[in-house]
């Protein structure tokens, strides 16, 4: 299924290996929050270290505005990684230039170095070949293990492959095998659950899935736009008016494949302490807004999930950050966790919901990349993957 070379296919002994990881993790006051992405990269880093490579890691963190910003330094990540690995991790205060070159020159086989945030240089996101060449000059080989940024053609994800032979790490391989398999040859029935606020983000995905999936279950804010397209007044609910025509087309195209909620939870304001009521889908009373799917929807969707062979879920069912409107998302999470299907969850919010509900270990594969997993579901080629060597 995976057609690219991986670190298993190359000899890394005594080589300097530049590894693009996805260490874009939340940090606050120099402390790492959720470490899922760091842990996900460990198998690749450990394999390289154990096989005698000198490992040079690079990543972006956050969205610094075109220059160094202490708020987005990778230094705390280097310290955190050292704790996880039980060995020192060197840190370079830049990812190109004299500082990076000096640090890369002295690193020995079996040692690990983390470079400073690649996005401290605007050339990173411009996929500037000058920057890519400078980064490539630090190493003999390149490994991309950053699935979360594989949909971007940046200097550290695509550019460097013009100057160094590039292969995939274990996380990249795993992500693409699971998501690729789900789309190319799913165990049926193939059920996808699409949530989140906007249809516009997922038009391409829904169109591609209508060709592939047996059922698409819709929830979250995007359901409101479908309701309005069906002619229901939705009062103060979040709606994308500019996507109404698209929603009508998708409903027509989707026929019975596309399932919408049958009941909803309303609030009288967008507030965790708002008054709430649950009602069947229909005209929403003035002054109220849809905040979640209701219990009947969870039950109906649950029956579809229970019978599924493959389930792919992207996006929450409601405003799950507020406990009163989290029941729909958690209800679906429980159904997915209990099902015997191959289950794949992508997208930050659905992943967060699964982790908060303590059901992560019951899911077949939790994706580390929101945008990248959506582009794969849309059937697009990811530039960071396309750039790697074929088997």
BALOBA-1460 file (C-alpha; in Angstrom, 3 decimals):
// residues 391
<rec num="1" residu="x" x="0.000" y="0.000" z="0.000"/>
<rec num="2" residu="x" x="2.812" y="2.427" z="0.943"/>
<rec num="3" residu="x" x="4.893" y="3.053" z="-2.167"/>
<rec num="4" residu="x" x="7.651" y="5.238" z="-0.668"/>
<rec num="5" residu="x" x="10.982" y="4.177" z="0.816"/>
<rec num="6" residu="x" x="11.164" y="4.275" z="4.613"/>
<rec num="7" residu="x" x="14.061" y="4.363" z="7.068"/>
<rec num="8" residu="x" x="14.086" y="0.546" z="6.917"/>
<rec num="9" residu="x" x="15.180" y="0.749" z="3.264"/>
<rec num="10" residu="x" x="18.355" y="2.789" z="3.827"/>
<rec num="11" residu="x" x="21.623" y="2.350" z="5.713"/>
<rec num="12" residu="x" x="21.895" y="5.117" z="8.319"/>
<rec num="13" residu="x" x="24.974" y="3.932" z="10.228"/>
<rec num="14" residu="x" x="27.457" y="6.747" z="10.719"/>
<rec num="15" residu="x" x="25.279" y="9.147" z="8.707"/>
<rec num="16" residu="x" x="23.871" y="12.510" z="9.724"/>
<rec num="17" residu="x" x="20.133" y="12.330" z="9.244"/>
<rec num="18" residu="x" x="17.909" y="15.418" z="9.094"/>
<rec num="19" residu="x" x="14.447" y="14.454" z="10.343"/>
<rec num="20" residu="x" x="11.408" y="16.693" z="9.858"/>
<rec num="21" residu="x" x="9.174" y="15.938" z="12.830"/>
<rec num="22" residu="x" x="5.868" y="17.516" z="13.819"/>
<rec num="23" residu="x" x="6.652" y="18.989" z="17.236"/>
<rec num="24" residu="x" x="3.983" y="21.675" z="16.817"/>
<rec num="25" residu="x" x="2.760" y="21.107" z="20.379"/>
<rec num="26" residu="x" x="1.100" y="23.529" z="22.782"/>
<rec num="27" residu="x" x="3.671" y="25.207" z="25.064"/>
<rec num="28" residu="x" x="2.931" y="27.764" z="27.736"/>
<rec num="29" residu="x" x="5.577" y="29.619" z="29.755"/>
<rec num="30" residu="x" x="8.172" y="27.129" z="28.570"/>
<rec num="31" residu="x" x="6.139" y="24.052" z="29.518"/>
<rec num="32" residu="x" x="4.952" y="21.461" z="26.984"/>
<rec num="33" residu="x" x="1.188" y="20.729" z="27.177"/>
<rec num="34" residu="x" x="-0.147" y="17.832" z="25.113"/>
<rec num="35" residu="x" x="2.833" y="15.641" z="24.115"/>
<rec num="36" residu="x" x="0.985" y="13.301" z="21.700"/>
<rec num="37" residu="x" x="2.969" y="14.466" z="18.665"/>
<rec num="38" residu="x" x="6.335" y="14.163" z="20.425"/>
<rec num="39" residu="x" x="5.563" y="10.619" z="21.549"/>
<rec num="40" residu="x" x="4.363" y="9.732" z="18.044"/>
<rec num="41" residu="x" x="7.841" y="10.549" z="16.647"/>
<rec num="42" residu="x" x="9.773" y="8.456" z="19.197"/>
<rec num="43" residu="x" x="9.812" y="5.151" z="17.259"/>
<rec num="44" residu="x" x="11.530" y="6.846" z="14.294"/>
<rec num="45" residu="x" x="14.037" y="8.756" z="16.453"/>
<rec num="46" residu="x" x="14.895" y="5.669" z="18.515"/>
<rec num="47" residu="x" x="15.330" y="3.498" z="15.417"/>
<rec num="48" residu="x" x="17.784" y="5.995" z="13.916"/>
<rec num="49" residu="x" x="19.718" y="6.371" z="17.181"/>
<rec num="50" residu="x" x="19.887" y="2.577" z="17.701"/>
<rec num="51" residu="x" x="21.145" y="2.112" z="14.148"/>
<rec num="52" residu="x" x="24.057" y="4.500" z="14.582"/>
<rec num="53" residu="x" x="22.760" y="7.704" z="12.994"/>
<rec num="54" residu="x" x="23.464" y="11.213" z="14.237"/>
<rec num="55" residu="x" x="19.930" y="12.606" z="14.384"/>
<rec num="56" residu="x" x="19.175" y="16.255" z="13.580"/>
<rec num="57" residu="x" x="15.512" y="17.098" z="14.222"/>
<rec num="58" residu="x" x="13.649" y="20.105" z="12.822"/>
<rec num="59" residu="x" x="10.065" y="21.314" z="13.222"/>
<rec num="60" residu="x" x="7.883" y="24.384" z="13.243"/>
<rec num="61" residu="x" x="5.957" y="25.522" z="16.311"/>
<rec num="62" residu="x" x="2.948" y="27.824" z="16.188"/>
<rec num="63" residu="x" x="2.686" y="30.769" z="13.791"/>
<rec num="64" residu="x" x="5.481" y="33.231" z="14.547"/>
<rec num="65" residu="x" x="5.195" y="36.388" z="12.450"/>
<rec num="66" residu="x" x="8.119" y="36.049" z="10.059"/>
<rec num="67" residu="x" x="10.934" y="36.213" z="12.633"/>
<rec num="68" residu="x" x="12.225" y="34.781" z="15.927"/>
<rec num="69" residu="x" x="9.706" y="34.997" z="18.785"/>
<rec num="70" residu="x" x="10.670" y="33.611" z="22.226"/>
<rec num="71" residu="x" x="7.070" y="32.484" z="22.718"/>
<rec num="72" residu="x" x="7.581" y="29.893" z="19.971"/>
<rec num="73" residu="x" x="11.064" y="28.626" z="20.795"/>
<rec num="74" residu="x" x="11.686" y="24.864" z="20.494"/>
<rec num="75" residu="x" x="13.978" y="24.877" z="23.551"/>
<rec num="76" residu="x" x="11.360" y="23.500" z="26.017"/>
<rec num="77" residu="x" x="10.579" y="20.785" z="23.475"/>
<rec num="78" residu="x" x="14.265" y="19.730" z="23.416"/>
<rec num="79" residu="x" x="14.242" y="19.486" z="27.235"/>
<rec num="80" residu="x" x="10.994" y="17.514" z="27.184"/>
<rec num="81" residu="x" x="12.271" y="15.118" z="24.513"/>
<rec num="82" residu="x" x="15.447" y="14.514" z="26.561"/>
<rec num="83" residu="x" x="13.248" y="13.453" z="29.518"/>
<rec num="84" residu="x" x="11.193" y="11.105" z="27.315"/>
<rec num="85" residu="x" x="14.309" y="9.552" z="25.779"/>
<rec num="86" residu="x" x="16.333" y="9.424" z="28.984"/>
<rec num="87" residu="x" x="19.330" y="10.981" z="27.203"/>
<rec num="88" residu="x" x="20.589" y="14.484" z="26.429"/>
<rec num="89" residu="x" x="19.156" y="16.319" z="23.416"/>
<rec num="90" residu="x" x="21.347" y="19.142" z="22.119"/>
<rec num="91" residu="x" x="19.688" y="22.381" z="20.995"/>
<rec num="92" residu="x" x="20.751" y="24.835" z="18.270"/>
<rec num="93" residu="x" x="19.473" y="28.423" z="18.487"/>
<rec num="94" residu="x" x="18.781" y="28.494" z="14.724"/>
<rec num="95" residu="x" x="17.834" y="25.997" z="12.014"/>
<rec num="96" residu="x" x="20.207" y="27.393" z="9.340"/>
<rec num="97" residu="x" x="23.385" y="29.487" z="9.429"/>
<rec num="98" residu="x" x="26.497" y="29.344" z="11.668"/>
<rec num="99" residu="x" x="24.732" y="28.218" z="14.887"/>
<rec num="100" residu="x" x="23.009" y="25.279" z="13.175"/>
<rec num="101" residu="x" x="26.147" y="24.367" z="11.215"/>
<rec num="102" residu="x" x="28.326" y="24.362" z="14.354"/>
<rec num="103" residu="x" x="25.854" y="22.161" z="16.282"/>
<rec num="104" residu="x" x="25.397" y="19.758" z="13.370"/>
<rec num="105" residu="x" x="29.161" y="19.454" z="12.839"/>
<rec num="106" residu="x" x="29.873" y="18.175" z="16.360"/>
<rec num="107" residu="x" x="26.954" y="15.767" z="16.782"/>
<rec num="108" residu="x" x="28.073" y="12.101" z="16.830"/>
<rec num="109" residu="x" x="26.334" y="8.818" z="15.903"/>
<rec num="110" residu="x" x="23.705" y="7.940" z="18.516"/>
<rec num="111" residu="x" x="23.246" y="11.589" z="19.538"/>
<rec num="112" residu="x" x="20.225" y="13.852" z="18.993"/>
<rec num="113" residu="x" x="20.079" y="17.547" z="18.136"/>
<rec num="114" residu="x" x="16.935" y="19.689" z="17.832"/>
<rec num="115" residu="x" x="17.108" y="22.834" z="15.685"/>
<rec num="116" residu="x" x="15.219" y="26.034" z="16.455"/>
<rec num="117" residu="x" x="11.753" y="26.689" z="14.945"/>
<rec num="118" residu="x" x="11.895" y="26.520" z="11.120"/>
<rec num="119" residu="x" x="9.204" y="29.216" z="10.867"/>
<rec num="120" residu="x" x="11.508" y="31.817" z="12.451"/>
<rec num="121" residu="x" x="12.479" y="32.263" z="8.777"/>
<rec num="122" residu="x" x="9.773" y="33.465" z="6.360"/>
<rec num="123" residu="x" x="11.620" y="31.471" z="3.659"/>
<rec num="124" residu="x" x="10.313" y="28.239" z="5.263"/>
<rec num="125" residu="x" x="6.693" y="28.736" z="4.217"/>
<rec num="126" residu="x" x="7.790" y="30.195" z="0.853"/>
<rec num="127" residu="x" x="9.610" y="26.891" z="0.166"/>
<rec num="128" residu="x" x="12.717" y="28.961" z="-0.585"/>
<rec num="129" residu="x" x="15.423" y="26.800" z="-2.213"/>
<rec num="130" residu="x" x="18.215" y="28.818" z="-0.584"/>
<rec num="131" residu="x" x="16.929" y="27.920" z="2.883"/>
<rec num="132" residu="x" x="16.235" y="24.329" z="1.835"/>
<rec num="133" residu="x" x="19.815" y="23.985" z="0.559"/>
<rec num="134" residu="x" x="21.226" y="25.371" z="3.820"/>
<rec num="135" residu="x" x="19.187" y="22.898" z="5.875"/>
<rec num="136" residu="x" x="20.159" y="20.026" z="3.587"/>
<rec num="137" residu="x" x="23.855" y="20.915" z="3.992"/>
<rec num="138" residu="x" x="23.659" y="19.858" z="7.669"/>
<rec num="139" residu="x" x="23.071" y="16.168" z="6.852"/>
<rec num="140" residu="x" x="23.626" y="13.202" z="4.503"/>
<rec num="141" residu="x" x="20.037" y="11.929" z="4.418"/>
<rec num="142" residu="x" x="16.535" y="13.320" z="4.961"/>
<rec num="143" residu="x" x="13.573" y="11.686" z="6.708"/>
<rec num="144" residu="x" x="10.060" y="13.162" z="6.740"/>
<rec num="145" residu="x" x="8.048" y="11.951" z="9.726"/>
<rec num="146" residu="x" x="5.799" y="15.020" z="9.969"/>
<rec num="147" residu="x" x="2.459" y="13.878" z="8.588"/>
<rec num="148" residu="x" x="0.798" y="16.938" z="10.166"/>
<rec num="149" residu="x" x="2.615" y="19.228" z="7.700"/>
<rec num="150" residu="x" x="2.831" y="16.842" z="4.726"/>
<rec num="151" residu="x" x="0.106" y="18.814" z="2.923"/>
<rec num="152" residu="x" x="2.375" y="21.885" z="2.844"/>
<rec num="153" residu="x" x="5.220" y="22.366" z="0.383"/>
<rec num="154" residu="x" x="7.663" y="24.166" z="2.707"/>
<rec num="155" residu="x" x="11.470" y="24.350" z="2.714"/>
<rec num="156" residu="x" x="11.737" y="21.721" z="5.479"/>
<rec num="157" residu="x" x="9.056" y="19.373" z="4.051"/>
<rec num="158" residu="x" x="9.541" y="19.535" z="0.277"/>
<rec num="159" residu="x" x="12.464" y="21.844" z="-0.516"/>
<rec num="160" residu="x" x="15.175" y="19.783" z="1.202"/>
<rec num="161" residu="x" x="14.342" y="16.734" z="-0.947"/>
<rec num="162" residu="x" x="15.821" y="18.608" z="-3.922"/>
<rec num="163" residu="x" x="19.226" y="18.387" z="-2.219"/>
<rec num="164" residu="x" x="19.090" y="15.188" z="-0.134"/>
<rec num="165" residu="x" x="17.619" y="11.721" z="-0.731"/>
<rec num="166" residu="x" x="14.363" y="11.642" z="1.263"/>
<rec num="167" residu="x" x="12.515" y="8.712" z="2.853"/>
<rec num="168" residu="x" x="9.557" y="8.358" z="5.234"/>
<rec num="169" residu="x" x="9.660" y="7.770" z="8.973"/>
<rec num="170" residu="x" x="7.459" y="5.222" z="10.745"/>
<rec num="171" residu="x" x="4.729" y="7.697" z="11.726"/>
<rec num="172" residu="x" x="4.387" y="9.004" z="8.165"/>
<rec num="173" residu="x" x="4.185" y="5.416" z="6.889"/>
<rec num="174" residu="x" x="1.546" y="4.445" z="9.469"/>
<rec num="175" residu="x" x="-0.625" y="7.515" z="8.821"/>
<rec num="176" residu="x" x="-0.648" y="7.000" z="5.074"/>
<rec num="177" residu="x" x="-1.235" y="3.265" z="5.305"/>
<rec num="178" residu="x" x="-4.283" y="3.710" z="7.541"/>
<rec num="179" residu="x" x="-5.823" y="6.663" z="5.733"/>
<rec num="180" residu="x" x="-4.850" y="5.418" z="2.272"/>
<rec num="181" residu="x" x="-6.247" y="1.960" z="2.994"/>
<rec num="182" residu="x" x="-9.480" y="3.436" z="4.372"/>
<rec num="183" residu="x" x="-10.077" y="5.240" z="1.115"/>
<rec num="184" residu="x" x="-8.676" y="2.790" z="-1.423"/>
<rec num="185" residu="x" x="-10.004" y="-0.466" z="-0.012"/>
<rec num="186" residu="x" x="-12.118" y="-0.039" z="3.125"/>
<rec num="187" residu="x" x="-13.731" y="-2.874" z="5.003"/>
<rec num="188" residu="x" x="-17.442" y="-2.217" z="4.365"/>
<rec num="189" residu="x" x="-19.816" y="-0.729" z="5.293"/>
<rec num="190" residu="x" x="-17.535" y="2.345" z="5.148"/>
<rec num="191" residu="x" x="-18.980" y="5.068" z="7.389"/>
<rec num="192" residu="x" x="-17.582" y="8.586" z="7.718"/>
<rec num="193" residu="x" x="-18.574" y="11.057" z="10.410"/>
<rec num="194" residu="x" x="-18.081" y="14.707" z="9.483"/>
<rec num="195" residu="x" x="-18.414" y="17.451" z="12.078"/>
<rec num="196" residu="x" x="-16.952" y="20.847" z="12.805"/>
<rec num="197" residu="x" x="-18.193" y="24.321" z="12.069"/>
<rec num="198" residu="x" x="-17.868" y="24.784" z="8.336"/>
<rec num="199" residu="x" x="-18.968" y="23.000" z="5.189"/>
<rec num="200" residu="x" x="-16.604" y="25.160" z="3.122"/>
<rec num="201" residu="x" x="-13.537" y="23.470" z="4.719"/>
<rec num="202" residu="x" x="-14.855" y="20.049" z="3.757"/>
<rec num="203" residu="x" x="-16.664" y="20.406" z="0.400"/>
<rec num="204" residu="x" x="-13.944" y="18.503" z="-1.467"/>
<rec num="205" residu="x" x="-13.820" y="15.828" z="1.225"/>
<rec num="206" residu="x" x="-17.589" y="15.268" z="1.245"/>
<rec num="207" residu="x" x="-17.674" y="15.138" z="-2.578"/>
<rec num="208" residu="x" x="-14.877" y="12.550" z="-2.680"/>
<rec num="209" residu="x" x="-16.445" y="10.519" z="0.151"/>
<rec num="210" residu="x" x="-19.850" y="10.454" z="-1.568"/>
<rec num="211" residu="x" x="-18.103" y="8.349" z="-4.229"/>
<rec num="212" residu="x" x="-16.371" y="6.080" z="-1.687"/>
<rec num="213" residu="x" x="-18.368" y="5.837" z="1.543"/>
<rec num="214" residu="x" x="-21.588" y="3.938" z="2.193"/>
<rec num="215" residu="x" x="-22.877" y="6.528" z="4.684"/>
<rec num="216" residu="x" x="-21.801" y="10.031" z="5.725"/>
<rec num="217" residu="x" x="-23.064" y="11.156" z="9.139"/>
<rec num="218" residu="x" x="-23.130" y="14.958" z="9.510"/>
<rec num="219" residu="x" x="-22.920" y="16.880" z="12.784"/>
<rec num="220" residu="x" x="-21.479" y="20.069" z="14.248"/>
<rec num="221" residu="x" x="-22.076" y="23.597" z="12.976"/>
<rec num="222" residu="x" x="-22.012" y="22.439" z="9.349"/>
<rec num="223" residu="x" x="-25.319" y="20.602" z="9.893"/>
<rec num="224" residu="x" x="-27.024" y="23.999" z="10.424"/>
<rec num="225" residu="x" x="-26.118" y="25.080" z="6.897"/>
<rec num="226" residu="x" x="-27.697" y="21.866" z="5.561"/>
<rec num="227" residu="x" x="-30.859" y="22.529" z="7.640"/>
<rec num="228" residu="x" x="-31.135" y="26.039" z="6.228"/>
<rec num="229" residu="x" x="-30.579" y="24.635" z="2.710"/>
<rec num="230" residu="x" x="-33.552" y="22.339" z="3.365"/>
<rec num="231" residu="x" x="-35.662" y="25.406" z="4.163"/>
<rec num="232" residu="x" x="-35.714" y="25.359" z="7.987"/>
<rec num="233" residu="x" x="-35.285" y="28.679" z="9.802"/>
<rec num="234" residu="x" x="-32.277" y="28.212" z="12.136"/>
<rec num="235" residu="x" x="-32.657" y="31.438" z="14.249"/>
<rec num="236" residu="x" x="-29.303" y="32.421" z="15.827"/>
<rec num="237" residu="x" x="-27.432" y="29.240" z="14.847"/>
<rec num="238" residu="x" x="-24.036" y="29.448" z="13.157"/>
<rec num="239" residu="x" x="-24.632" y="29.222" z="9.384"/>
<rec num="240" residu="x" x="-22.458" y="29.686" z="6.306"/>
<rec num="241" residu="x" x="-24.828" y="31.539" z="4.000"/>
<rec num="242" residu="x" x="-22.248" y="31.545" z="1.199"/>
<rec num="243" residu="x" x="-22.254" y="27.717" z="1.258"/>
<rec num="244" residu="x" x="-26.041" y="27.245" z="0.980"/>
<rec num="245" residu="x" x="-25.980" y="26.449" z="-2.740"/>
<rec num="246" residu="x" x="-23.190" y="23.918" z="-2.171"/>
<rec num="247" residu="x" x="-25.178" y="22.360" z="0.654"/>
<rec num="248" residu="x" x="-28.198" y="21.987" z="-1.658"/>
<rec num="249" residu="x" x="-26.033" y="20.306" z="-4.308"/>
<rec num="250" residu="x" x="-24.483" y="17.941" z="-1.755"/>
<rec num="251" residu="x" x="-27.928" y="16.983" z="-0.412"/>
<rec num="252" residu="x" x="-29.102" y="16.233" z="-3.942"/>
<rec num="253" residu="x" x="-25.955" y="14.346" z="-4.842"/>
<rec num="254" residu="x" x="-25.820" y="12.518" z="-1.518"/>
<rec num="255" residu="x" x="-29.367" y="11.214" z="-1.482"/>
<rec num="256" residu="x" x="-29.788" y="8.625" z="1.283"/>
<rec num="257" residu="x" x="-26.005" y="8.378" z="1.810"/>
<rec num="258" residu="x" x="-25.887" y="11.751" z="3.535"/>
<rec num="259" residu="x" x="-27.508" y="11.611" z="6.979"/>
<rec num="260" residu="x" x="-28.370" y="14.676" z="9.042"/>
<rec num="261" residu="x" x="-29.194" y="14.920" z="12.761"/>
<rec num="262" residu="x" x="-32.807" y="14.178" z="13.752"/>
<rec num="263" residu="x" x="-32.767" y="16.205" z="16.971"/>
<rec num="264" residu="x" x="-30.690" y="19.073" z="18.337"/>
<rec num="265" residu="x" x="-29.711" y="20.733" z="21.625"/>
<rec num="266" residu="x" x="-30.460" y="24.470" z="21.690"/>
<rec num="267" residu="x" x="-29.110" y="27.318" z="23.828"/>
<rec num="268" residu="x" x="-30.505" y="30.804" z="24.371"/>
<rec num="269" residu="x" x="-26.976" y="32.241" z="24.076"/>
<rec num="270" residu="x" x="-23.446" y="31.124" z="23.157"/>
<rec num="271" residu="x" x="-22.394" y="30.514" z="26.726"/>
<rec num="272" residu="x" x="-21.450" y="27.547" z="28.912"/>
<rec num="273" residu="x" x="-24.155" y="28.565" z="31.399"/>
<rec num="274" residu="x" x="-26.905" y="29.144" z="28.810"/>
<rec num="275" residu="x" x="-30.419" y="27.732" z="29.205"/>
<rec num="276" residu="x" x="-30.865" y="24.680" z="27.019"/>
<rec num="277" residu="x" x="-33.601" y="22.615" z="25.432"/>
<rec num="278" residu="x" x="-33.685" y="19.629" z="23.117"/>
<rec num="279" residu="x" x="-36.059" y="19.405" z="20.152"/>
<rec num="280" residu="x" x="-36.572" y="17.389" z="16.947"/>
<rec num="281" residu="x" x="-35.124" y="19.015" z="13.827"/>
<rec num="282" residu="x" x="-37.500" y="21.656" z="12.448"/>
<rec num="283" residu="x" x="-37.909" y="25.448" z="12.543"/>
<rec num="284" residu="x" x="-35.722" y="26.756" z="15.425"/>
<rec num="285" residu="x" x="-37.540" y="29.237" z="17.696"/>
<rec num="286" residu="x" x="-36.335" y="32.868" z="17.634"/>
<rec num="287" residu="x" x="-33.608" y="33.727" z="20.118"/>
<rec num="288" residu="x" x="-32.245" y="30.155" z="20.209"/>
<rec num="289" residu="x" x="-29.251" y="28.522" z="18.523"/>
<rec num="290" residu="x" x="-28.209" y="24.936" z="17.764"/>
<rec num="291" residu="x" x="-25.198" y="23.890" z="19.881"/>
<rec num="292" residu="x" x="-25.105" y="20.078" z="19.658"/>
<rec num="293" residu="x" x="-26.810" y="17.015" z="18.227"/>
<rec num="294" residu="x" x="-29.472" y="15.448" z="20.454"/>
<rec num="295" residu="x" x="-29.728" y="11.976" z="22.066"/>
<rec num="296" residu="x" x="-31.943" y="10.539" z="19.290"/>
<rec num="297" residu="x" x="-29.277" y="11.450" z="16.726"/>
<rec num="298" residu="x" x="-26.589" y="9.726" z="18.812"/>
<rec num="299" residu="x" x="-28.824" y="6.632" z="18.940"/>
<rec num="300" residu="x" x="-29.545" y="6.678" z="15.182"/>
<rec num="301" residu="x" x="-25.909" y="7.321" z="14.255"/>
<rec num="302" residu="x" x="-24.855" y="4.682" z="16.784"/>
<rec num="303" residu="x" x="-26.787" y="1.986" z="14.882"/>
<rec num="304" residu="x" x="-24.943" y="2.904" z="11.663"/>
<rec num="305" residu="x" x="-21.556" y="2.920" z="13.461"/>
<rec num="306" residu="x" x="-22.293" y="-0.426" z="15.124"/>
<rec num="307" residu="x" x="-22.797" y="-2.113" z="11.739"/>
<rec num="308" residu="x" x="-19.734" y="-0.479" z="10.129"/>
<rec num="309" residu="x" x="-16.566" y="-2.184" z="8.899"/>
<rec num="310" residu="x" x="-14.553" y="1.067" z="8.715"/>
<rec num="311" residu="x" x="-15.252" y="4.360" z="10.490"/>
<rec num="312" residu="x" x="-13.423" y="7.609" z="9.725"/>
<rec num="313" residu="x" x="-14.301" y="10.552" z="11.983"/>
<rec num="314" residu="x" x="-13.283" y="14.169" z="11.524"/>
<rec num="315" residu="x" x="-14.769" y="17.045" z="13.548"/>
<rec num="316" residu="x" x="-16.917" y="17.311" z="16.701"/>
<rec num="317" residu="x" x="-20.733" y="17.045" z="16.808"/>
<rec num="318" residu="x" x="-21.259" y="20.261" z="18.763"/>
<rec num="319" residu="x" x="-19.591" y="22.943" z="20.894"/>
<rec num="320" residu="x" x="-17.938" y="20.243" z="22.994"/>
<rec num="321" residu="x" x="-15.640" y="22.708" z="24.814"/>
<rec num="322" residu="x" x="-18.738" y="23.557" z="26.903"/>
<rec num="323" residu="x" x="-19.859" y="20.582" z="29.028"/>
<rec num="324" residu="x" x="-23.584" y="21.188" z="28.357"/>
<rec num="325" residu="x" x="-22.947" y="20.761" z="24.619"/>
<rec num="326" residu="x" x="-20.416" y="17.922" z="24.706"/>
<rec num="327" residu="x" x="-22.873" y="15.025" z="25.032"/>
<rec num="328" residu="x" x="-23.266" y="14.536" z="21.270"/>
<rec num="329" residu="x" x="-19.527" y="14.359" z="20.633"/>
<rec num="330" residu="x" x="-18.856" y="12.088" z="23.619"/>
<rec num="331" residu="x" x="-21.831" y="9.915" z="22.722"/>
<rec num="332" residu="x" x="-20.431" y="9.369" z="19.225"/>
<rec num="333" residu="x" x="-16.941" y="8.805" z="20.687"/>
<rec num="334" residu="x" x="-18.341" y="5.994" z="22.864"/>
<rec num="335" residu="x" x="-20.106" y="4.427" z="19.878"/>
<rec num="336" residu="x" x="-16.947" y="4.515" z="17.748"/>
<rec num="337" residu="x" x="-14.847" y="3.088" z="20.593"/>
<rec num="338" residu="x" x="-17.348" y="0.255" z="21.169"/>
<rec num="339" residu="x" x="-17.647" y="-0.682" z="17.491"/>
<rec num="340" residu="x" x="-15.711" y="-3.585" z="15.970"/>
<rec num="341" residu="x" x="-14.861" y="-1.449" z="12.931"/>
<rec num="342" residu="x" x="-11.427" y="-0.236" z="11.911"/>
<rec num="343" residu="x" x="-11.651" y="3.259" z="13.408"/>
<rec num="344" residu="x" x="-9.605" y="6.252" z="12.296"/>
<rec num="345" residu="x" x="-9.891" y="9.670" z="13.896"/>
<rec num="346" residu="x" x="-8.337" y="12.802" z="12.419"/>
<rec num="347" residu="x" x="-8.608" y="16.516" z="13.153"/>
<rec num="348" residu="x" x="-7.588" y="18.233" z="16.372"/>
<rec num="349" residu="x" x="-11.023" y="18.586" z="17.957"/>
<rec num="350" residu="x" x="-12.215" y="15.021" z="17.415"/>
<rec num="351" residu="x" x="-8.853" y="13.738" z="18.679"/>
<rec num="352" residu="x" x="-9.136" y="15.974" z="21.767"/>
<rec num="353" residu="x" x="-12.667" y="14.685" z="22.383"/>
<rec num="354" residu="x" x="-11.543" y="11.041" z="22.211"/>
<rec num="355" residu="x" x="-8.632" y="11.735" z="24.567"/>
<rec num="356" residu="x" x="-10.821" y="13.619" z="27.037"/>
<rec num="357" residu="x" x="-13.338" y="10.778" z="27.063"/>
<rec num="358" residu="x" x="-10.505" y="8.348" z="27.922"/>
<rec num="359" residu="x" x="-11.228" y="6.080" z="24.938"/>
<rec num="360" residu="x" x="-8.027" y="6.552" z="22.895"/>
<rec num="361" residu="x" x="-6.856" y="2.967" z="23.416"/>
<rec num="362" residu="x" x="-10.079" y="1.658" z="21.818"/>
<rec num="363" residu="x" x="-9.415" y="3.464" z="18.516"/>
<rec num="364" residu="x" x="-7.468" y="1.727" z="15.743"/>
<rec num="365" residu="x" x="-5.612" y="4.837" z="14.590"/>
<rec num="366" residu="x" x="-5.566" y="8.422" z="15.858"/>
<rec num="367" residu="x" x="-4.134" y="10.742" z="13.221"/>
<rec num="368" residu="x" x="-1.668" y="13.470" z="14.171"/>
<rec num="369" residu="x" x="-2.608" y="15.640" z="11.183"/>
<rec num="370" residu="x" x="-5.900" y="17.500" z="10.792"/>
<rec num="371" residu="x" x="-5.360" y="19.324" z="7.481"/>
<rec num="372" residu="x" x="-3.231" y="16.522" z="6.039"/>
<rec num="373" residu="x" x="-5.768" y="13.820" z="6.878"/>
<rec num="374" residu="x" x="-8.556" y="15.919" z="5.311"/>
<rec num="375" residu="x" x="-6.556" y="16.365" z="2.099"/>
<rec num="376" residu="x" x="-5.969" y="12.608" z="1.950"/>
<rec num="377" residu="x" x="-9.696" y="11.989" z="2.426"/>
<rec num="378" residu="x" x="-10.254" y="14.433" z="-0.411"/>
<rec num="379" residu="x" x="-8.015" y="12.257" z="-2.586"/>
<rec num="380" residu="x" x="-5.275" y="14.880" z="-3.009"/>
<rec num="381" residu="x" x="-1.566" y="14.073" z="-3.208"/>
<rec num="382" residu="x" x="0.457" y="15.483" z="-0.300"/>
<rec num="383" residu="x" x="3.568" y="17.378" z="-1.476"/>
<rec num="384" residu="x" x="5.637" y="16.257" z="1.550"/>
<rec num="385" residu="x" x="4.967" y="12.619" z="0.617"/>
<rec num="386" residu="x" x="5.229" y="12.976" z="-3.156"/>
<rec num="387" residu="x" x="8.767" y="14.373" z="-2.693"/>
<rec num="388" residu="x" x="10.087" y="11.178" z="-1.036"/>
<rec num="389" residu="x" x="11.852" y="8.390" z="-2.914"/>
<rec num="390" residu="x" x="9.754" y="5.590" z="-4.392"/>
<rec num="391" residu="x" x="10.400" y="2.018" z="-3.312"/>
